[in-house]
Amino acid sequence: MDFFRRKKPDVSLDEVPDLELQAIHGSGCTPEVFLQKSQSQQQIFMLMQSLPVNQRVIVELKFFSQFTFEEIAQQLDVSANTVKSRLYAALASLKSKAINCSMEVDNE
């Protein structure tokens, strides 16, 4: 037990780097641009969560993991045409929800 206690590094909270500040400085963005990008990412995440699971999985595999339609079809045990139709339905749904969200923001 004493072995593990000795292995802990002693770091003051004052010495811990501020990860958000590092992200801002590392990206070359102003804080305003960084905030805007962060809010856009949160909005996309929330829109993705609103999709049915079978559509969300395909969007994630296609765009984030860069799988082909055939690879996704093999993984999900469906045809490539089913993957395509689910992807395009998901994209249409995301587009309509994004437009609705932007209209709500403009009305406020």
ZICORBEL-V968653 format. One line per field, one symbol per residue. burial: I if it has 9 or more other C-alpha atoms within 8 Angstrom, else O. A space follows every 10 residues. Layout:
burial->???
This chain:
burial->OOOOOOOOOO OOOOOOOOOO OIOIOOOOIO OOOIOOOOOO OOOOOOIIOO IOOOIIOIII IIOOOOIOIO OIIIOOOOII OIIIOIIOII OOIIOOIIOO OOOOOOOO
